[in-house]
Protein backbone atom coordinates (compact mmCIF):
# COMPACT_ATOMS: atom_id res chain seq x y z
CA UNK A 1 0.00 0.00 0.00
CA UNK A 2 2.87 2.36 0.78
CA UNK A 3 4.56 1.63 -2.54
CA UNK A 4 1.37 2.13 -4.56
CA UNK A 5 0.68 5.39 -2.68
CA UNK A 6 4.11 6.65 -3.74
CA UNK A 7 3.49 5.59 -7.34
CA UNK A 8 0.09 7.33 -7.27
CA UNK A 9 1.75 10.53 -5.98
CA UNK A 10 4.42 10.32 -8.68
CA UNK A 11 2.03 9.70 -11.59
CA UNK A 12 -0.40 12.36 -10.33
CA UNK A 13 2.36 14.95 -10.54
CA UNK A 14 3.85 14.07 -13.92
CA UNK A 15 0.96 12.57 -15.94
CA UNK A 16 -2.49 13.81 -16.95
CA UNK A 17 -5.47 11.81 -15.84
CA UNK A 18 -7.49 10.21 -18.64
CA UNK A 19 -10.75 9.89 -16.66
CA UNK A 20 -12.62 12.29 -14.38
CA UNK A 21 -14.10 9.45 -12.33
CA UNK A 22 -12.05 8.79 -9.18
CA UNK A 23 -13.52 5.29 -8.94
CA UNK A 24 -11.39 4.24 -11.92
CA UNK A 25 -8.18 5.23 -10.14
CA UNK A 26 -9.22 3.77 -6.78
CA UNK A 27 -10.02 0.45 -8.46
CA UNK A 28 -6.83 0.40 -10.53
CA UNK A 29 -4.54 1.08 -7.57
CA UNK A 30 -6.47 -1.31 -5.30
CA UNK A 31 -5.96 -4.13 -7.83
CA UNK A 32 -2.29 -3.15 -8.07
CA UNK A 33 -1.94 -3.42 -4.28
CA UNK A 34 -3.45 -6.92 -4.38
CA UNK A 35 -1.14 -8.01 -7.21
CA UNK A 36 1.94 -6.71 -5.41
CA UNK A 37 0.80 -8.28 -2.13
CA UNK A 38 0.39 -11.70 -3.77
CA UNK A 39 3.91 -11.56 -5.21
CA UNK A 40 5.43 -10.46 -1.89
CA UNK A 41 3.48 -13.11 0.06
CA UNK A 42 4.76 -15.79 -2.28
CA UNK A 43 8.28 -14.95 -1.07
CA UNK A 44 9.29 -14.26 -4.65
CA UNK A 45 12.84 -13.38 -5.59
CA UNK A 46 13.76 -9.67 -5.82
CA UNK A 47 13.85 -9.89 -9.63
CA UNK A 48 10.28 -11.22 -9.70
CA UNK A 49 9.17 -8.39 -7.42
CA UNK A 50 10.91 -5.82 -9.63
CA UNK A 51 9.35 -7.33 -12.75
CA UNK A 52 5.89 -7.15 -11.16
CA UNK A 53 6.46 -3.53 -10.15
CA UNK A 54 7.55 -2.56 -13.67
CA UNK A 55 4.50 -4.29 -15.18
CA UNK A 56 2.20 -2.47 -12.77
CA UNK A 57 3.87 0.86 -13.65
CA UNK A 58 3.42 0.21 -17.38
CA UNK A 59 -0.20 -0.96 -17.06
CA UNK A 60 -1.23 1.98 -14.86
CA UNK A 61 0.50 4.61 -17.02
CA UNK A 62 -0.87 3.22 -20.29
CA UNK A 63 -4.47 2.53 -19.23
CA UNK A 64 -5.52 5.41 -16.95
CA UNK A 65 -3.26 8.33 -17.96
CA UNK A 66 -3.34 10.37 -21.17
CA UNK A 67 0.17 11.09 -22.33
CA UNK A 68 2.20 9.99 -25.31
CA UNK A 69 3.56 6.47 -24.99
CA UNK A 70 7.18 7.62 -25.20
CA UNK A 71 6.60 10.03 -22.31
CA UNK A 72 4.94 7.33 -20.22
CA UNK A 73 7.86 4.97 -20.84
CA UNK A 74 10.30 7.69 -19.86
CA UNK A 75 8.51 8.38 -16.55
CA UNK A 76 8.36 4.64 -15.79
CA UNK A 77 12.08 4.41 -16.50
CA UNK A 78 12.76 7.29 -14.09
CA UNK A 79 10.81 5.55 -11.31
CA UNK A 80 12.70 2.30 -11.88
CA UNK A 81 15.96 4.25 -11.64
CA UNK A 82 14.76 5.68 -8.30
CA UNK A 83 14.30 2.10 -7.02
CA UNK A 84 17.73 1.00 -8.24
CA UNK A 85 19.39 4.03 -6.64
CA UNK A 86 17.49 4.01 -3.33
CA UNK A 87 17.82 0.28 -2.54
CA UNK A 88 21.64 -0.02 -2.77
CA UNK A 89 22.09 3.23 -0.84
CA UNK A 90 19.91 2.05 2.05
CA UNK A 91 21.38 -1.46 2.10
CA UNK A 92 24.89 -0.04 2.16
CA UNK A 93 24.09 2.32 5.01
CA UNK A 94 22.40 -0.45 7.03
CA UNK A 95 25.35 -2.77 6.50
CA UNK A 96 27.95 -0.16 7.44
CA UNK A 97 25.97 0.80 10.53
CA UNK A 98 25.69 -2.93 11.36
CA UNK A 99 21.89 -2.87 11.12
CA UNK A 100 21.80 -5.90 8.86
CA UNK A 101 23.44 -7.40 5.79
CA UNK A 102 21.77 -7.42 2.35
CA UNK A 103 20.73 -11.06 2.83
CA UNK A 104 19.18 -10.24 6.21
CA UNK A 105 17.35 -7.28 4.68
CA UNK A 106 15.66 -9.68 2.25
CA UNK A 107 14.50 -12.03 5.00
CA UNK A 108 11.96 -11.65 7.78
CA UNK A 109 12.77 -9.77 10.93
CA UNK A 110 13.63 -6.27 12.08
CA UNK A 111 16.21 -5.84 9.29
CA UNK A 112 13.56 -6.43 6.62
CA UNK A 113 11.17 -3.98 8.30
CA UNK A 114 13.91 -1.33 8.52
CA UNK A 115 14.75 -1.95 4.86
CA UNK A 116 11.14 -1.64 3.68
CA UNK A 117 10.42 1.50 5.74
CA UNK A 118 13.74 3.11 4.81
CA UNK A 119 13.39 2.48 1.09
CA UNK A 120 9.84 3.87 1.07
CA UNK A 121 11.08 7.09 2.67
CA UNK A 122 13.85 7.31 0.09
CA UNK A 123 11.40 6.59 -2.76
CA UNK A 124 9.04 9.29 -1.58
CA UNK A 125 11.78 11.86 -1.09
CA UNK A 126 13.34 11.20 -4.51
CA UNK A 127 9.91 11.15 -6.19
CA UNK A 128 9.17 14.64 -4.84
CA UNK A 129 12.52 15.98 -6.09
CA UNK A 130 12.35 14.34 -9.51
CA UNK A 131 8.67 15.18 -10.13
CA UNK A 132 9.32 18.82 -9.25
CA UNK A 133 11.80 18.95 -12.11
CA UNK A 134 9.69 16.87 -14.51
CA UNK A 135 6.66 19.09 -13.87
CA UNK A 136 8.54 21.88 -15.66
CA UNK A 137 7.40 20.16 -18.89
CA UNK A 138 10.55 21.09 -20.83
CA UNK A 139 10.22 18.47 -23.54
CA UNK A 140 12.27 20.46 -26.08
CA UNK A 141 15.60 19.79 -24.37
CA UNK A 142 18.23 18.58 -26.90
CA UNK A 143 18.73 14.85 -27.21
CA UNK A 144 22.37 14.93 -26.03
CA UNK A 145 21.24 16.49 -22.74
CA UNK A 146 18.56 13.84 -22.36
CA UNK A 147 21.21 11.16 -22.83
CA UNK A 148 23.31 12.70 -20.04
CA UNK A 149 20.33 12.87 -17.70
CA UNK A 150 19.42 9.22 -18.36
CA UNK A 151 22.96 7.84 -18.19
CA UNK A 152 23.91 9.64 -14.97
CA UNK A 153 21.68 7.61 -12.59
CA UNK A 154 22.61 4.37 -14.37
CA UNK A 155 26.33 5.05 -13.99
CA UNK A 156 25.73 6.04 -10.35
CA UNK A 157 24.03 2.71 -9.66
CA UNK A 158 26.91 0.74 -11.19
CA UNK A 159 29.55 2.70 -9.25
CA UNK A 160 27.72 2.44 -5.92
CA UNK A 161 27.08 -1.29 -6.32
CA UNK A 162 30.71 -1.90 -7.25
CA UNK A 163 31.96 -0.04 -4.19
CA UNK A 164 29.47 -1.81 -1.92
CA UNK A 165 30.39 -5.28 -3.24
CA UNK A 166 34.07 -4.59 -2.68
CA UNK A 167 33.41 -3.51 0.91
CA UNK A 168 31.10 -6.47 1.59
CA UNK A 169 33.66 -8.95 0.22
CA UNK A 170 36.61 -7.56 2.17
CA UNK A 171 34.44 -6.94 5.25
CA UNK A 172 36.59 -3.89 5.97
CA UNK A 173 34.59 -1.37 7.98
CA UNK A 174 37.38 1.18 7.60
CA UNK A 175 36.09 1.75 4.08
CA UNK A 176 32.79 3.04 5.47
CA UNK A 177 33.93 6.65 5.12
CA UNK A 178 34.85 6.09 1.48
CA UNK A 179 31.47 4.53 0.77
CA UNK A 180 29.52 7.27 2.56
CA UNK A 181 31.49 9.93 0.67
CA UNK A 182 30.77 8.06 -2.57
CA UNK A 183 27.04 8.02 -1.77
CA UNK A 184 27.01 11.75 -1.03
CA UNK A 185 29.04 12.42 -4.16
CA UNK A 186 26.72 10.43 -6.41
CA UNK A 187 23.64 12.06 -4.93
CA UNK A 188 25.24 15.47 -5.44
CA UNK A 189 26.12 14.72 -9.07
CA UNK A 190 22.57 13.56 -9.83
CA UNK A 191 21.03 16.58 -8.10
CA UNK A 192 23.32 18.89 -10.09
CA UNK A 193 22.29 17.13 -13.30
CA UNK A 194 18.59 17.62 -12.57
CA UNK A 195 19.25 21.21 -11.50
CA UNK A 196 20.86 21.69 -14.90
CA UNK A 197 17.60 20.45 -16.40
CA UNK A 198 15.74 23.16 -14.47
CA UNK A 199 18.27 25.92 -15.20
CA UNK A 200 18.18 25.01 -18.89
CA UNK A 201 14.44 25.61 -18.84
CA UNK A 202 14.95 29.04 -17.26
CA UNK A 203 17.60 29.93 -19.84
CA UNK A 204 15.27 29.00 -22.67
CA UNK A 205 12.45 31.07 -21.18
CA UNK A 206 14.80 34.04 -20.75
CA UNK A 207 15.96 33.75 -24.36
CA UNK A 208 12.33 33.58 -25.47
CA UNK A 209 11.40 36.65 -23.41
CA UNK A 210 14.24 38.58 -25.07
CA UNK A 211 12.90 37.50 -28.47
CA UNK A 212 9.37 38.54 -27.48
CA UNK A 213 10.65 41.92 -26.26
CA UNK A 214 12.40 42.53 -29.58
CA UNK A 215 9.33 41.44 -31.53
CA UNK A 216 6.97 43.61 -29.48
CA UNK A 217 9.35 46.57 -29.85
CA UNK A 218 9.18 46.04 -33.62
CA UNK A 219 5.39 45.84 -33.41
CA UNK A 220 5.22 49.10 -31.45
CA UNK A 221 7.46 50.82 -33.99
CA UNK A 222 5.08 49.58 -36.65
CA UNK A 223 2.13 50.87 -34.61
CA UNK A 224 3.64 54.36 -34.44
CA UNK A 225 4.17 54.35 -38.21
CA UNK A 226 0.62 53.11 -38.70
CA UNK A 227 -0.80 55.86 -36.48
CA UNK A 228 1.20 58.49 -38.38
CA UNK A 229 -0.02 57.06 -41.68
CA UNK A 230 -3.64 57.10 -40.50
CA UNK A 231 -3.34 60.73 -39.32
CA UNK A 232 -1.82 61.72 -42.64
CA UNK A 233 -4.56 59.82 -44.48
CA UNK A 234 -7.23 61.64 -42.45
CA UNK A 235 -5.70 65.02 -43.29
CA UNK A 236 -5.34 64.14 -46.99
CA UNK A 237 -8.87 62.77 -47.11
CA UNK A 238 -10.31 66.07 -45.86
CA UNK A 239 -8.46 67.88 -48.64
CA UNK A 240 -9.71 65.37 -51.21
CA UNK A 241 -13.30 65.89 -50.06
CA UNK A 242 -12.88 69.63 -50.53
CA UNK A 243 -11.59 69.04 -54.08
CA UNK A 244 -14.51 66.70 -54.87
CA UNK A 245 -17.01 69.21 -53.49
CA UNK A 246 -15.56 71.91 -55.73
CA UNK A 247 -15.74 69.61 -58.80
CA UNK A 248 -19.38 68.77 -58.14
CA UNK A 249 -20.30 72.42 -57.60
CA UNK A 250 -18.67 73.25 -60.95
CA UNK A 251 -20.49 70.27 -62.57
CA UNK A 252 -17.22 68.53 -63.50
CA UNK A 253 -18.81 65.11 -63.03
CA UNK A 254 -16.42 63.10 -65.19
CA UNK A 255 -13.39 64.52 -63.38
CA UNK A 256 -15.12 63.93 -60.03
CA UNK A 257 -15.85 60.30 -60.93
CA UNK A 258 -12.23 59.74 -61.98
CA UNK A 259 -10.97 61.41 -58.83
CA UNK A 260 -13.24 59.24 -56.65
CA UNK A 261 -11.77 56.12 -58.27
CA UNK A 262 -8.23 57.34 -57.59
CA UNK A 263 -9.05 58.14 -53.96
CA UNK A 264 -10.73 54.73 -53.55
CA UNK A 265 -7.64 52.93 -54.87
CA UNK A 266 -5.42 54.94 -52.54
CA UNK A 267 -7.62 54.11 -49.53
CA UNK A 268 -7.58 50.40 -50.36
CA UNK A 269 -3.78 50.44 -50.39
CA UNK A 270 -3.20 52.65 -47.36
CA UNK A 271 -6.12 52.29 -44.98
CA UNK A 272 -6.62 49.58 -42.39
CA UNK A 273 -7.70 46.28 -43.88
CA UNK A 274 -9.34 45.18 -40.64
CA UNK A 275 -11.33 47.57 -38.42
CA UNK A 276 -12.29 46.37 -34.95
CA UNK A 277 -12.48 49.70 -33.11
CA UNK A 278 -9.16 49.01 -31.39
CA UNK A 279 -6.40 50.98 -33.12
CA UNK A 280 -3.60 48.89 -31.63
CA UNK A 281 -5.23 45.62 -32.74
CA UNK A 282 -6.01 46.99 -36.21
CA UNK A 283 -2.48 48.30 -36.71
CA UNK A 284 -0.92 45.05 -35.51
CA UNK A 285 -3.07 43.00 -37.88
CA UNK A 286 -2.11 45.31 -40.76
CA UNK A 287 1.58 44.91 -39.93
CA UNK A 288 1.26 41.13 -39.92
CA UNK A 289 -0.75 41.19 -43.14
CA UNK A 290 2.04 43.11 -44.87
CA UNK A 291 4.54 40.56 -43.58
CA UNK A 292 2.34 37.72 -44.83
CA UNK A 293 1.98 39.28 -48.29
CA UNK A 294 5.77 39.30 -48.59
CA UNK A 295 5.59 35.47 -48.46
CA UNK A 296 2.76 35.25 -51.03
CA UNK A 297 0.21 34.38 -48.35
CA UNK A 298 -3.40 35.23 -49.16
CA UNK A 299 -5.24 37.10 -46.40
CA UNK A 300 -8.95 37.26 -45.67
CA UNK A 301 -10.55 39.16 -42.77
CA UNK A 302 -14.11 39.26 -41.51
CA UNK A 303 -15.32 41.48 -38.66
CA UNK A 304 -18.84 41.21 -37.29
CA UNK A 305 -18.77 43.36 -34.14
CA UNK A 306 -21.40 45.63 -32.63
CA UNK A 307 -19.13 46.84 -29.83
CA UNK A 308 -15.75 48.48 -30.43
CA UNK A 309 -12.84 46.57 -28.89
CA UNK A 310 -11.39 49.61 -27.10
CA UNK A 311 -10.14 47.58 -24.12
CA UNK A 312 -7.12 45.55 -22.94
CA UNK A 313 -5.05 46.13 -26.07
CA UNK A 314 -1.90 44.61 -24.58
CA UNK A 315 -3.24 41.10 -24.01
CA UNK A 316 -5.20 41.04 -27.28
CA UNK A 317 -2.13 42.17 -29.22
CA UNK A 318 -0.02 39.46 -27.58
CA UNK A 319 -2.56 36.79 -28.50
CA UNK A 320 -3.08 38.00 -32.06
CA UNK A 321 0.62 38.77 -32.64
CA UNK A 322 1.78 35.31 -31.52
CA UNK A 323 -1.04 33.58 -33.40
CA UNK A 324 -0.29 35.41 -36.66
CA UNK A 325 3.46 34.82 -36.29
CA UNK A 326 2.75 31.11 -35.94
CA UNK A 327 0.35 31.25 -38.91
CA UNK A 328 2.93 32.92 -41.16
CA UNK A 329 5.61 30.39 -40.17
CA UNK A 330 3.21 27.49 -40.80
CA UNK A 331 2.18 28.85 -44.21
CA UNK A 332 5.80 29.16 -45.29
CA UNK A 333 6.14 25.37 -44.93
CA UNK A 334 3.40 24.58 -47.48
CA UNK A 335 3.19 25.15 -51.22
CA UNK A 336 2.76 28.77 -52.32
CA UNK A 337 -0.62 28.18 -53.98
CA UNK A 338 -1.99 26.72 -50.73
CA UNK A 339 -0.90 29.54 -48.42
CA UNK A 340 -3.70 31.48 -46.72
CA UNK A 341 -4.65 33.09 -43.40
CA UNK A 342 -8.23 33.80 -42.34
CA UNK A 343 -8.97 36.24 -39.48
CA UNK A 344 -12.47 36.52 -38.05
CA UNK A 345 -14.03 38.54 -35.21
CA UNK A 346 -17.61 37.72 -34.26
CA UNK A 347 -19.70 39.12 -31.40
CA UNK A 348 -22.17 36.63 -29.90
CA UNK A 349 -24.30 37.60 -26.88
CA UNK A 350 -21.71 39.80 -25.08
CA UNK A 351 -18.94 37.39 -26.11
CA UNK A 352 -16.32 37.81 -28.81
CA UNK A 353 -15.10 34.84 -30.85
CA UNK A 354 -11.71 35.38 -32.46
CA UNK A 355 -10.75 32.77 -35.05
CA UNK A 356 -7.45 32.61 -36.92
CA UNK A 357 -7.07 29.80 -39.46
CA UNK A 358 -4.16 29.06 -41.76
CA UNK A 359 -2.85 26.39 -44.09
CA UNK A 360 -0.47 24.08 -42.28
CA UNK A 361 1.40 20.83 -42.34
CA UNK A 362 0.19 18.09 -39.97
CA UNK A 363 0.13 19.47 -36.41
CA UNK A 364 -0.47 17.70 -33.10
CA UNK A 365 -2.87 20.09 -31.37
CA UNK A 366 -2.78 18.10 -28.12
CA UNK A 367 0.93 18.65 -27.60
CA UNK A 368 1.78 21.53 -29.94
CA UNK A 369 5.47 20.61 -29.97
CA UNK A 370 7.62 22.87 -32.12
CA UNK A 371 9.06 21.32 -35.29
CA UNK A 372 11.95 23.80 -35.55
CA UNK A 373 15.53 22.59 -35.34
CA UNK A 374 16.33 24.79 -32.33
CA UNK A 375 13.38 23.52 -30.32
CA UNK A 376 14.56 24.97 -27.04
CA UNK A 377 13.96 28.48 -28.38
CA UNK A 378 10.42 27.82 -29.54
CA UNK A 379 7.11 26.45 -28.39
CA UNK A 380 6.56 29.37 -26.03
CA UNK A 381 4.31 31.31 -28.44
CA UNK A 382 1.43 28.94 -27.66
CA UNK A 383 2.18 29.28 -23.95
CA UNK A 384 2.06 33.07 -24.28
CA UNK A 385 -1.32 32.86 -26.05
CA UNK A 386 -2.74 30.61 -23.34
CA UNK A 387 -1.38 32.82 -20.55
CA UNK A 388 -2.87 36.00 -22.05
CA UNK A 389 -6.18 34.23 -22.68
CA UNK A 390 -6.28 33.13 -19.05
CA UNK A 391 -5.57 36.68 -17.84
CA UNK A 392 -8.57 38.06 -19.74
CA UNK A 393 -10.78 35.17 -18.64
CA UNK A 394 -10.99 33.70 -22.13
CA UNK A 395 -11.11 30.14 -23.40
CA UNK A 396 -8.65 29.22 -26.15
CA UNK A 397 -8.43 25.98 -28.12
CA UNK A 398 -6.56 24.68 -31.15
CA UNK A 399 -7.68 22.38 -33.93
CA UNK A 400 -6.10 20.79 -37.00
CA UNK A 401 -8.21 19.32 -39.77
CA UNK A 402 -7.31 18.42 -43.35
CA UNK A 403 -4.41 20.85 -43.75
CA UNK A 404 -5.98 23.72 -41.79
CA UNK A 405 -4.82 24.82 -38.33
CA UNK A 406 -7.28 26.92 -36.34
CA UNK A 407 -7.00 28.91 -33.12
CA UNK A 408 -10.28 29.94 -31.45
CA UNK A 409 -10.48 32.39 -28.57
CA UNK A 410 -13.79 33.10 -26.80
CA UNK A 411 -13.95 35.82 -24.16
CA UNK A 412 -16.64 37.84 -22.39
CA UNK A 413 -16.82 41.58 -23.07
CA UNK A 414 -17.91 42.53 -19.57
CA UNK A 415 -15.12 40.57 -17.90
CA UNK A 416 -12.47 42.14 -20.14
CA UNK A 417 -13.78 45.67 -19.53
CA UNK A 418 -13.42 45.20 -15.77
CA UNK A 419 -9.75 44.19 -16.00
Buried (B, 14 or more C-beta within 10 A) or exposed (E): EBBBEBBBBBBEBBBEBEEEEEEBBEEBBEBBBEBBEEBBEEEBEEEEBBEBBBEBBEBBBBEBBEBEEEBBBBBBBBBBBBBBBBBBBBBBBBBBEEBBBBEBBBEEEEBBEBBBEBBBBBBBEBBEBBBEBBEBEBBBBEEEBEEEBBEBBEEBBEBBBEBBEEBBEEEEEEBBEEBBEBBEEBBEBBEEBBEBBEEBBEEBBEBBEEBBEEBBEEBBEBBEEBEEBBEEBEEBBEEBEEEBEEBEEEEBEEBBEEBEEEBEEBBEEBBBBBBBBBBBBBBBBBBBBEBBEEEEBBBEBEBEBEEEBEBBBEBBBBBBBBBBBBBBBBBEEBEEEEBBBBBBBBBEEEBBBBBBBBBBEEBEBEEBBBBEEEBBBBBBBBBBBBBBBEBBEBEBEBEBEEEBBBBBBBBBBEBBEEE
